[in-house]
Amino acid sequence: MNTAENVAGLVDDYRSLFEDVNDDSSESIEGVLTREAEWKPEAAAHLLELARAYGSFMLRNALAISLALDIEDGELGF
């Protein structure tokens, strides 16, 4: 199970991946996630959609709840 300490490292990793990407282009970001982070295209699109739809405030709380309840993969199976 991932712990809260791993989140800061992930943020740094994604910042590095996205530093040269145009934020307005979801195709570019999805491409980086697919090529560099080895996400499948459907999962990359879903991740980006979640980030844009809910933002860090809501997702931070969802992360905390999932960690507290020991939910690692979730119902969608990504």
N, C-alpha and C positions, 0 to 999 in steps of 0.2 A: 504494500500500500504506500502510495506517495504521501509525504508529510508536508506540512505548511512550509518548511524550510526549503523545499525544492522549488517553490513558486518563484522566488527571487532569481534563481538560476535560469528558469524558463523565460522569465521576462527579459533578462540579459541576452539569452540566446535569440529570442525573436526580434529584439531590437537590432541585433547585429544582422540578422537575416533581412530585415526590412529597411535598413538604413539607406539603401539606394533605390527603393521602390516608391513609385508615385502612389500616395495614399488614396487618391481618388479612383484608382483603377483596380477594381476587385479582381480582374483577370490576372494582373501582375502579381498581386498578393497571393492569390490561389495558386498561381504557377510556382512561386517560391515555396509555398507550403508543400506542394506536390513534389517538386524537384529536390529541394534542399532539406526539407524536414520529413520527407518520405510519407506524407499523408496521401491517402487515396483522394482523387478529385472530389468525390461526393462529400467526404469528411472535411476536406479543406474548405469547400463552399459552405458547409454547415457551420464550421468554426467561425468563419468570417461573418456569416449571417448572425450568429449568436452574439458576437462581439459588437457588431453595429446595432443590433436590435436592443440589447440589454445594457451594454456598457459595463464599465469596471465596478461601479457601485453594486449593482444587482448581482453580477457574476462573482464578485468577491464574497458576497454573503452566501451565494449558492455553493461556492467552493468550500467555505467554512462549514456549512451544513453537511455537504457530502463527506468531508473529512470526519466530522463529528459522528456521523452515522455509518462510517466505514463503507461508503458507496464508491467503488472504484470505476467500474465501466458503465454503469447506468443501464437503463432499459433499452436504449436505442442500439446498443452494441458496437459503438465505434471504438 
